[in-house]
Amino acid sequence: MSSYRALARNHDFTALWVGATVAELGTRVSIFAMPLVAYAMTGSAFWAATAEAAHLVGMVGMLLPAGVIADRHHRLRIMRLAHGSGAVLYASLAIAGLLGSLTLPHLLLVAQLTGALNGLFLPAENSAIRSVVASDQLPTALSQQQARQHIAGLLGGPLGGVLLGVSRWAPFAGNAIAYAAGWLLLARVRADLSAPPAAARAATKPLADLTAGLGYSWRQPFLRTLLLFSPAINLAVNALFFLALLRLVEAGFPAWQIGLAEAAIGACGILGALAAPWLIDRLPTGWLTILVAWSFVPLSIPLAFWTHPAVMALAASVGLFLNPAGNAGIAAYRMATTPQELIGRVQAAAQFVSMLSIPLAPALAGALLAGVDGAVAVLVVAALTAAAALIPTLARSVRSIPRPAEWQSATSNDANLRHTRDSERKSRLPLG
């Protein structure tokens, strides 16, 4: 916990984290509420699913352009623009609901636009974290970011349900307040978060800018492996959990038992995020990535033979406990080794690629459950998870990444060398 206490003394990171956390909670409330509101308005499961998909499509579609924007412009202004615009959009839904004039096209438009604003925010936030946090504190900062996501995920559904119980428009009024609070809290950041001079002066080539993060990642063996691994593991693990959820529903378990299982899984994620800095410091980053990749495979076997909420919670516990450390360790290494002027685009590219497969997970789970026995379906997805885990396991570029103390020292030496070369080059320039 000492690493968390040390980071808490970083005023700019704390202001950034609190502002983002408040808005993250609002986002989770909206993700919960929008499909239910769409269903209440139309009675159609299709439009309920479309409301959730619209938010996801907006976010994924914005990520690559947002990486360019984060590398070219002032990151704090980008983040405040995203939060301020989100507050206005959610307020429009609340006002329309209050006046009894809320329509489905209005709801779907706001879902897509707020998803795009979320996609705009994320690369700017990642670039800002790299600017306000020292390299040796990056794992803790990113673990704290993981904790925020798990806390918001745990609280978003219940809070959204309570607000929906008050009124159909109440969740959107709460979201507007949350985003406005995030906009105000971000104003407390004092660091200069303008774009690096090299990035700001770079010639604008739209297509090259959009693909620069992907191109850089593909040229680095470790990052290239992650581009292949992350969508594969996201597809397999999300399909596994969706399959387990569908089997519980088919077996007739009450919603409150399933909700308790999901709450327990979320709690494991929070505990894992708290323990993540300790795990990251003590394990080589590459082998930690491999450990997390394999953690879901043996735990999925009980799901094939026992259909019960407690089994789902226990099966997910180890994987969800280790996952924040794996995510934070990978992200910290990627941030520390990426040139400052490319951080926004590289982080955006990683998020874009990793999220591409997530919408396919429910379809895969549903198709398997419709075609084969439930136990067989789980074992098939477990085999897919093992196949995905082989990608980093067989990659020397992953296995060779050492503990953070070693790669932080190496990146610090590289930065000093670049600074020395720049100073020597400047000293040779003619005066006058």
C-alpha positions in Angstrom: 0.0 0.0 0.0 3.0 2.3 0.3 3.0 2.7 -3.5 -0.6 4.0 -3.3 0.3 6.4 -0.5 3.2 7.8 -2.5 1.0 8.2 -5.6 -1.7 9.9 -3.5 0.8 12.8 -2.9 0.8 13.4 -6.6 -1.7 16.2 -6.8 -2.2 16.2 -10.6 -2.7 12.4 -10.8 -5.1 12.5 -8.0 -7.2 15.2 -9.6 -7.1 13.4 -12.9 -8.1 10.1 -11.3 -10.9 11.5 -9.3 -12.3 13.4 -12.2 -12.2 10.4 -14.5 -13.7 8.1 -11.8 -16.8 10.2 -11.3 -17.5 10.2 -15.0 -16.6 6.5 -15.3 -19.4 5.7 -12.8 -21.8 7.8 -14.9 -20.8 5.9 -18.0 -21.5 2.5 -16.3 -24.9 3.8 -15.2 -25.7 4.8 -18.8 -24.5 1.5 -20.2 -26.9 -0.2 -17.7 -29.8 2.1 -18.2 -29.9 2.8 -21.9 -30.8 -0.7 -23.1 -33.5 -0.9 -20.4 -35.0 2.5 -21.4 -34.9 1.5 -25.1 -36.7 -1.7 -24.2 -39.3 0.1 -22.1 -40.0 2.5 -25.0 -40.2 -0.1 -27.7 -40.8 -3.5 -26.1 -38.1 -4.8 -28.5 -34.9 -6.7 -27.4 -33.4 -5.7 -30.8 -33.6 -2.0 -30.0 -32.3 -2.6 -26.4 -29.3 -4.3 -27.8 -28.9 -1.6 -30.4 -28.7 1.1 -27.7 -25.8 -0.7 -26.1 -24.1 -1.5 -29.4 -24.4 2.2 -30.4 -22.3 3.3 -27.4 -19.6 0.6 -28.1 -19.5 1.4 -31.9 -19.1 5.1 -31.1 -16.2 4.5 -28.7 -14.3 2.0 -30.9 -14.8 4.2 -34.0 -13.3 7.2 -32.2 -10.2 5.6 -30.7 -7.8 5.9 -33.6 -8.6 9.5 -34.4 -8.6 10.3 -30.7 -5.0 8.9 -30.5 -4.0 11.4 -33.1 -5.8 14.3 -31.4 -4.2 13.3 -28.0 -0.7 13.4 -29.6 -1.3 16.7 -31.4 -3.3 18.9 -28.9 -3.6 19.9 -25.3 -4.7 16.7 -23.4 -6.4 18.5 -20.5 -8.6 20.5 -22.9 -9.5 17.3 -24.7 -10.6 15.6 -21.5 -12.6 18.6 -20.3 -14.2 18.9 -23.7 -15.3 15.2 -23.6 -16.7 15.5 -20.0 -18.4 18.9 -20.7 -20.0 17.6 -23.9 -21.1 14.4 -22.2 -22.8 16.5 -19.5 -24.8 18.4 -22.1 -25.8 15.3 -24.0 -27.0 13.4 -20.9 -28.8 16.5 -19.8 -30.7 16.6 -23.1 -32.0 13.1 -22.4 -33.0 14.0 -18.9 -34.9 17.1 -20.0 -36.6 15.3 -22.8 -37.7 12.6 -20.4 -38.9 15.1 -17.9 -41.0 16.8 -20.6 -42.3 13.4 -21.9 -40.7 13.9 -25.3 -37.9 11.4 -25.2 -37.6 9.4 -28.5 -35.7 6.3 -29.5 -33.6 8.2 -32.2 -32.6 10.8 -29.6 -31.6 8.0 -27.2 -29.5 6.1 -29.9 -27.8 9.3 -31.0 -26.8 10.2 -27.5 -25.6 6.6 -26.9 -23.3 6.8 -30.0 -22.1 10.3 -29.3 -21.3 9.6 -25.6 -19.5 6.5 -26.7 -17.4 8.6 -29.1 -16.7 11.1 -26.3 -15.5 8.2 -24.1 -13.2 7.1 -27.0 -11.9 10.7 -27.3 -11.2 10.8 -23.5 -9.2 7.6 -23.1 -6.1 8.3 -25.2 -5.9 11.8 -23.8 -6.0 10.4 -20.3 -3.3 7.8 -21.0 -1.0 10.5 -22.4 -1.7 12.7 -19.4 -0.9 9.9 -17.0 2.5 9.4 -18.7 3.1 13.2 -18.3 2.2 13.5 -14.6 3.5 10.1 -13.3 7.1 9.0 -13.1 8.0 5.7 -14.8 8.5 3.9 -11.5 5.0 4.8 -10.4 3.3 3.9 -13.7 2.3 0.3 -12.6 0.6 1.7 -9.5 -1.1 4.5 -11.4 -2.5 2.0 -14.0 -3.5 -0.4 -11.2 -5.5 2.4 -9.7 -7.0 3.0 -13.1 -8.0 -0.7 -13.2 -9.5 -0.4 -9.7 -11.6 2.5 -10.9 -13.0 0.5 -13.7 -13.9 -2.5 -11.4 -15.5 -0.2 -8.8 -17.6 1.6 -11.4 -18.6 -1.7 -12.9 -19.6 -3.0 -9.5 -21.7 0.1 -8.6 -23.0 1.1 -12.0 -25.7 -1.5 -12.3 -27.2 -1.2 -8.8 -27.1 2.6 -9.0 -28.6 2.6 -12.4 -31.4 0.3 -11.1 -32.1 2.6 -8.2 -32.3 5.7 -10.5 -34.5 3.8 -13.0 -36.8 3.0 -10.1 -37.3 6.7 -9.5 -37.9 7.7 -13.1 -37.0 6.7 -16.7 -35.0 10.0 -17.0 -33.3 9.9 -13.6 -30.2 7.9 -14.7 -29.5 10.5 -17.4 -29.8 13.4 -14.9 -27.4 11.6 -12.7 -25.0 11.1 -15.6 -25.2 14.8 -16.5 -24.3 15.7 -12.9 -21.4 13.1 -12.9 -19.9 14.4 -16.1 -20.3 18.0 -15.0 -18.5 17.1 -11.7 -15.7 15.4 -13.7 -15.4 18.6 -15.9 -15.0 20.7 -12.7 -12.6 18.3 -11.0 -10.2 18.1 -14.0 -9.8 21.9 -13.7 -7.7 21.1 -10.6 -4.9 19.5 -12.7 -2.0 22.0 -12.7 0.5 20.2 -15.0 1.2 21.4 -18.5 -0.5 18.8 -20.6 0.1 20.4 -24.0 1.3 18.1 -26.8 5.1 17.4 -27.0 6.8 20.0 -29.3 7.9 17.3 -31.8 4.3 16.0 -32.2 2.8 19.5 -32.3 5.2 20.5 -35.2 4.7 17.3 -37.1 3.3 17.6 -40.6 -0.4 16.5 -40.8 -0.9 13.4 -42.9 -4.3 12.0 -41.9 -3.9 8.4 -43.0 -0.3 8.2 -41.7 -1.4 9.7 -38.4 -4.3 7.3 -38.0 -2.1 4.2 -38.6 1.1 5.5 -36.8 0.2 3.7 -33.5 -0.6 0.5 -35.3 2.6 0.7 -37.4 4.8 1.4 -34.4 3.3 -1.4 -32.4 3.6 -3.9 -35.3 7.4 -3.1 -35.6 8.0 -3.9 -31.9 8.0 -7.7 -31.3 6.3 -7.5 -27.9 3.6 -5.1 -29.0 3.0 -7.0 -32.2 2.4 -10.1 -30.1 -0.1 -8.2 -28.0 -2.0 -7.0 -31.1 -2.6 -10.7 -31.9 -3.2 -11.9 -28.3 -5.5 -9.2 -26.9 -8.5 -9.6 -29.3 -8.1 -13.4 -29.1 -8.2 -13.6 -25.3 -11.0 -11.0 -25.1 -13.1 -13.0 -27.5 -12.6 -16.3 -25.6 -12.9 -15.0 -22.0 -16.0 -12.8 -22.7 -17.6 -15.7 -24.6 -16.9 -17.9 -21.6 -18.5 -15.6 -19.1 -21.5 -14.9 -21.4 -21.9 -18.7 -21.9 -21.9 -19.2 -18.1 -24.4 -16.5 -17.7 -26.7 -17.9 -20.3 -26.6 -21.4 -18.7 -27.5 -19.9 -15.3 -30.5 -18.2 -16.9 -31.6 -21.4 -18.7 -31.2 -23.3 -15.4 -33.7 -21.0 -13.8 -31.6 -19.4 -11.1 -33.1 -16.2 -9.7 -31.7 -12.8 -10.8 -30.5 -12.0 -7.3 -28.3 -15.0 -7.1 -26.7 -14.2 -10.5 -26.3 -10.6 -9.4 -24.5 -11.8 -6.2 -22.1 -13.9 -8.3 -21.4 -10.9 -10.6 -20.8 -8.7 -7.5 -18.4 -11.3 -6.1 -16.5 -11.4 -9.4 -16.3 -7.6 -9.4 -15.0 -7.6 -5.8 -12.2 -10.0 -6.9 -11.3 -7.5 -9.6 -11.1 -4.7 -7.0 -8.9 -6.8 -4.7 -6.7 -7.7 -7.6 -6.3 -4.1 -8.6 -5.2 -3.3 -5.0 -2.7 -6.1 -5.1 -1.5 -5.4 -8.6 1.5 -3.1 -7.8 2.9 -5.8 -5.4 2.5 -8.5 -8.1 3.9 -6.3 -10.9 7.0 -5.4 -8.9 7.8 -9.1 -8.0 7.1 -10.9 -11.3 8.7 -10.4 -14.7 6.3 -8.5 -16.8 6.4 -11.0 -19.6 5.7 -14.0 -17.4 3.0 -12.1 -15.5 1.3 -11.7 -18.9 1.6 -15.4 -19.6 0.3 -16.3 -16.1 -2.8 -14.1 -16.6 -3.4 -15.6 -20.1 -3.5 -19.2 -18.7 -5.4 -18.4 -15.4 -8.8 -18.7 -17.1 -8.2 -22.1 -18.6 -8.2 -24.5 -15.6 -10.9 -22.3 -13.9 -13.2 -22.7 -16.9 -13.3 -26.6 -16.5 -15.7 -26.5 -13.4 -18.2 -24.4 -15.5 -18.6 -27.3 -17.9 -19.7 -29.7 -15.2 -21.5 -27.5 -12.6 -24.0 -24.9 -13.4 -24.4 -22.7 -10.3 -23.8 -19.0 -9.5 -21.3 -19.9 -6.8 -19.3 -22.0 -9.2 -19.2 -19.1 -11.7 -18.0 -16.8 -9.0 -15.3 -19.2 -7.8 -14.2 -20.0 -11.3 -13.7 -16.4 -12.2 -12.0 -15.4 -8.9 -8.3 -16.2 -9.7 -8.5 -14.9 -13.3 -10.2 -11.6 -12.3 -7.8 -11.2 -9.3 -4.7 -11.5 -11.6 -6.2 -9.6 -14.6 -5.6 -6.0 -13.2 -2.0 -6.8 -12.6 -1.6 -8.2 -16.1 -3.3 -5.2 -17.7 -1.5 -2.6 -15.6 1.9 -4.3 -16.1 1.5 -4.5 -19.9 0.2 -0.9 -20.2 3.0 0.5 -17.9 5.7 -1.2 -20.1 4.1 0.0 -23.3 3.9 3.6 -22.0 7.4 3.6 -20.6 8.9 2.3 -23.9 6.9 4.3 -26.3 8.2 7.7 -27.5 6.3 10.6 -25.8 5.0 11.9 -29.1 3.4 8.6 -30.0 1.8 7.5 -26.7 -1.7 8.6 -27.5 -1.7 6.8 -30.8 -0.1 3.6 -29.5 -2.4 3.3 -26.5 -5.4 4.1 -28.8 -4.3 1.4 -31.2 -3.9 -1.2 -28.5 -7.4 -0.4 -27.1 -8.9 -0.4 -30.6 -7.6 -3.8 -31.6 -8.3 -5.4 -28.2 -12.0 -4.3 -28.3 -12.7 -5.3 -31.9 -13.6 -8.9 -30.9 -15.8 -8.1 -27.9 -19.0 -7.7 -29.8 -18.5 -11.1 -31.3 -18.4 -12.9 -27.9 -22.2 -13.0 -27.2 -22.8 -14.2 -30.7 -20.1 -17.0 -30.3 -21.6 -18.1 -27.0 -25.1 -18.1 -28.3 -24.2 -20.0 -31.4 -22.3 -22.7 -29.4 -25.1 -23.1 -26.9 -27.6 -23.4 -29.7 -25.6 -26.0 -31.6 -24.1 -28.3 -28.9 -24.6 -29.3 -25.3 -23.8 -26.6 -22.7 -20.9 -28.6 -21.2 -19.4 -29.1 -24.6 -19.8 -25.4 -25.4 -17.8 -24.5 -22.3 -15.0 -26.9 -23.1 -14.8 -25.6 -26.7 -14.4 -22.0 -25.4 -11.9 -23.3 -22.8 -9.9 -24.7 -25.7 -10.1 -21.4 -27.5 -8.8 -19.7 -24.4 -5.9 -22.1 -24.2 -5.1 -21.4 -27.9 -5.1 -17.7 -27.2 -2.8 -18.2 -24.2 -0.3 -20.0 -26.4 0.3 -16.7 -28.4 2.3 -14.9 -25.6 3.7 -18.2 -24.2 5.4 -19.1 -27.5 6.7 -15.5 -28.1 10.3 -14.9 -26.9 9.6 -11.2 -27.0 7.1 -11.7 -24.2 9.0 -14.2 -22.1 12.1 -11.9 -22.2 10.5 -8.8 -20.6 12.0 -8.6 -17.1 10.6 -7.1 -13.9 9.8 -3.3 -13.9 12.9 -2.3 -11.9 15.0 -3.6 -14.9 13.0 -2.2 -17.8 12.5 1.1 -16.0 16.2 1.5 -15.6 16.8 0.7 -19.3 14.2 3.2 -20.5 15.6 5.8 -18.1 19.1 5.3 -19.6 17.6 5.5 -23.2 15.9 8.8 -22.3 19.2 10.2 -20.9 21.0 9.1 -24.0 18.5 10.8 -26.3 18.7 13.9 -24.2 22.5 13.9 -24.4 22.4 13.5 -28.2 19.9 16.3 -28.5 22.1 18.6 -26.4 25.1 17.7 -28.5 23.2 18.3 -31.7 22.0 21.7 -30.4 25.5 22.7 -29.3 26.8 22.2 -32.9 24.2 24.5 -34.4 25.7 27.9 -35.6 24.8 30.9 -33.4 23.3 34.1 -34.6 
